[in-house]
Amino acid sequence: MDNKFVNPTKLQREKLNTNLKPLLFRLPLAFATKYLKLTERLLIPLLFTYDILITALNDIKKSVNISLSETAINNAIAILEIIANKAEEVDAEMLSIPTTKNRFNVAVNLYYINSTTPQKHLTKYYTRHIHKKLIFDVAQKFGVRSLVAHIINKAECKFMGEDFGQKERLIDRIKGILKKYPHELANLFLKMLQNANDAGATKLHIIYDTTKYKTKNLLDRQMASFQDPSLLIYNNAVFEEEDF
């Protein structure tokens, strides 16, 4: 191959969708057709097996002294994408993935960023991230975790407290209350006025905020829909102990 001898374990008979030279090659069709029996005896597969791909990935890793070259990164990511499409189960603890620092690291030690938040806001204390060329779906299959989810889960663990008896999620409760309100806007205002009066409020403010806030630095892109103009309703009643 390319005027060089190649180990048969680095060959496959089907066409490659990407260039993996000098790691893996496609056996020329003319050779496979003319020397079919030899090809079969050499056990050259139609498609690369999982073990062959992992070996090629490890060959890249062994050839790197400090940082990965652009070619090495492209080859490694191409091999990872083939593995992700081929293998149902992958040993994530043994699989190395290119990072943003152009080095290899074990998949389970890495994170990916799947939000619109600039990396500088999320990577201040977390520096092990997959290379930007590796797509999230592939990374997830190898056990790479979402950095946003990791930060949120870690923050939630810091807030320890006692169960005070509420079994329904607060956001679900609020949604249920809002669904029961009249759909007509005028009736909604009357309902809010009645609620304020029942609570003993002396003031009721209704504000239409036309501000459209930026969505650039949100933790998750789905939060963008809450940055549009909104209707704010306030009364000065104070919750009593029996309200909880």
C-alpha positions in Angstrom: 0.0 0.0 0.0 1.5 3.3 -1.1 4.6 1.4 -2.1 5.0 -0.1 1.4 4.2 -3.4 2.9 1.2 -3.3 5.2 0.2 -5.8 7.9 -3.0 -7.6 6.8 -4.6 -6.7 10.1 -4.6 -3.1 8.9 -6.7 -3.8 5.9 -10.4 -4.1 5.1 -12.1 -5.0 1.8 -14.9 -2.5 1.8 -14.4 1.2 0.9 -13.4 3.5 3.8 -15.6 6.6 4.3 -12.6 8.5 5.5 -8.9 8.6 5.1 -7.2 6.7 7.9 -3.7 6.4 6.4 -1.1 5.5 7.6 -3.0 3.5 10.3 -5.6 1.6 8.3 -6.2 1.0 4.6 -8.6 -0.4 2.1 -7.4 -3.4 0.1 -7.5 -2.4 -3.6 -10.5 -3.9 -5.3 -8.4 -5.2 -8.1 -6.2 -7.1 -5.7 -9.2 -8.5 -3.7 -10.8 -9.7 -6.8 -7.8 -11.3 -8.4 -6.5 -12.9 -5.2 -9.7 -13.7 -3.4 -8.5 -16.9 -1.9 -5.3 -15.3 -0.6 -7.4 -12.5 0.8 -9.6 -15.0 2.7 -6.6 -16.9 4.0 -5.0 -13.7 5.3 -8.4 -13.1 7.2 -8.7 -9.6 5.8 -12.2 -8.6 6.9 -14.9 -6.8 4.9 -15.0 -4.2 7.7 -12.6 -3.4 10.5 -13.5 -5.2 13.8 -13.8 -3.5 17.1 -10.4 -4.9 18.2 -8.6 -3.6 15.1 -10.0 -0.1 15.6 -9.0 -0.1 19.3 -5.5 -1.2 18.3 -5.2 1.6 15.7 -6.3 4.1 18.4 -3.7 2.8 20.7 -1.1 3.1 18.0 -1.9 6.8 17.7 -1.5 7.1 21.5 1.9 5.3 21.5 3.2 7.5 18.7 2.5 10.8 20.5 5.3 12.3 22.7 3.6 15.5 23.9 0.6 16.7 21.9 -1.4 15.3 19.0 -0.9 16.6 15.5 -3.9 17.7 13.4 -3.7 14.5 11.4 -3.6 12.3 14.6 -6.6 14.1 16.0 -8.6 13.7 12.8 -7.7 10.0 12.6 -8.5 9.4 16.2 -11.9 11.1 16.0 -12.7 9.2 12.7 -11.9 5.9 14.4 -14.0 6.8 17.5 -17.0 7.6 15.3 -16.6 4.2 13.5 -16.4 2.5 16.9 -19.5 4.4 18.2 -21.6 3.2 15.2 -20.2 -0.3 15.3 -20.1 -1.4 18.9 -23.1 -1.8 21.2 -21.0 -1.8 24.3 -17.7 0.0 24.8 -15.2 -0.3 27.7 -15.2 3.4 28.5 -12.5 3.0 31.2 -10.1 1.7 28.6 -10.9 4.1 25.8 -8.8 7.2 25.2 -10.2 10.3 23.6 -8.5 13.5 22.3 -9.0 16.5 24.6 -9.0 20.3 24.0 -5.3 20.2 25.0 -4.5 17.9 22.1 -3.7 15.0 24.3 -5.4 11.7 25.1 -7.4 11.1 28.3 -9.7 8.3 29.5 -13.3 8.9 28.4 -14.8 8.6 31.9 -12.5 11.4 33.1 -13.8 13.9 30.5 -16.7 16.3 30.0 -18.4 17.8 27.1 -20.2 21.2 26.9 -23.6 21.1 25.2 -25.0 24.5 26.0 -24.6 28.0 24.5 -22.6 29.2 27.5 -19.1 30.3 26.5 -16.5 27.7 27.6 -14.7 30.3 29.7 -17.7 30.5 32.0 -17.8 26.7 32.6 -14.2 25.6 32.3 -12.7 27.8 35.1 -12.4 24.8 37.4 -12.9 22.0 35.0 -10.2 21.5 32.4 -10.7 18.0 31.1 -12.9 18.5 28.0 -13.2 16.5 24.8 -11.8 17.9 21.6 -14.2 20.3 19.8 -14.2 18.1 16.7 -15.8 15.2 18.6 -19.6 15.3 18.5 -21.6 15.0 21.7 -23.5 11.9 20.6 -20.3 10.0 20.1 -18.8 11.2 23.4 -21.9 10.2 25.4 -21.7 6.7 24.1 -18.2 6.4 25.5 -19.2 7.6 29.0 -18.2 11.2 28.6 -20.4 13.4 31.0 -22.1 16.7 30.4 -20.2 19.5 32.2 -23.4 21.5 32.7 -25.2 18.6 34.3 -22.1 17.8 36.5 -22.0 21.4 37.8 -25.7 21.5 38.6 -25.6 18.1 40.3 -22.6 19.1 42.4 -24.3 22.3 43.4 -27.5 20.4 44.5 -25.4 18.1 46.7 -24.3 21.1 48.8 -27.9 21.9 49.9 -28.7 19.4 52.6 -31.9 19.8 54.6 -34.9 18.0 56.0 -38.0 17.0 54.2 -40.8 19.4 55.3 -43.6 17.3 53.9 -44.2 18.7 50.4 -44.5 15.9 48.0 -45.4 17.8 44.8 -42.7 19.6 42.9 -43.2 23.4 43.4 -43.0 24.1 39.6 -45.7 21.4 39.0 -47.9 23.0 41.6 -47.6 26.4 40.1 -48.4 25.0 36.6 -51.5 23.4 38.0 -52.7 26.6 39.6 -52.1 28.6 36.4 -54.0 26.1 34.3 -57.1 26.6 36.4 -57.0 30.4 35.8 -59.4 31.9 33.2 -57.8 32.1 29.7 -59.2 35.6 29.1 -56.6 38.2 30.1 -59.3 40.5 31.7 -60.6 37.6 33.9 -57.0 36.7 34.8 -56.4 40.3 36.2 -59.7 40.1 38.1 -58.6 36.8 39.6 -55.3 38.2 40.6 -57.1 41.2 42.2 -59.3 38.8 44.1 -56.3 36.8 45.3 -54.6 40.0 46.5 -57.7 41.1 48.4 -58.2 37.7 50.0 -54.6 37.8 51.2 -55.1 41.2 52.8 -52.9 43.1 50.3 -53.2 46.9 49.9 -51.3 47.1 46.7 -51.4 45.2 43.4 -48.9 46.0 40.6 -49.2 44.7 37.1 -46.1 45.3 35.0 -45.5 44.4 31.3 -41.8 44.1 30.9 -40.9 44.5 27.2 -37.2 43.7 27.9 -35.7 40.9 25.8 -32.8 39.6 27.8 -29.6 38.0 26.2 -29.4 34.3 25.9 -25.6 34.1 25.4 -24.6 33.0 28.9 -27.4 30.6 29.9 -26.6 27.2 31.4 -28.9 25.5 28.9 -30.2 26.7 25.5 -33.7 25.7 26.5 -33.8 28.5 29.0 -33.7 31.0 26.1 -37.5 31.0 25.8 -37.7 32.6 29.3 -35.7 35.6 28.3 -38.5 37.2 26.2 -40.9 40.0 27.4 -43.0 39.0 30.3 -46.0 39.9 32.5 -45.2 40.5 36.2 -47.9 40.6 38.9 -47.1 41.6 42.5 -49.0 42.3 45.7 -47.7 43.3 49.0 -49.3 40.6 51.1 -47.0 38.6 53.3 -47.1 34.8 53.7 -48.2 33.6 57.1 -47.0 30.5 58.9 -50.3 28.7 58.0 -49.7 29.3 54.3 -46.9 26.8 54.2 
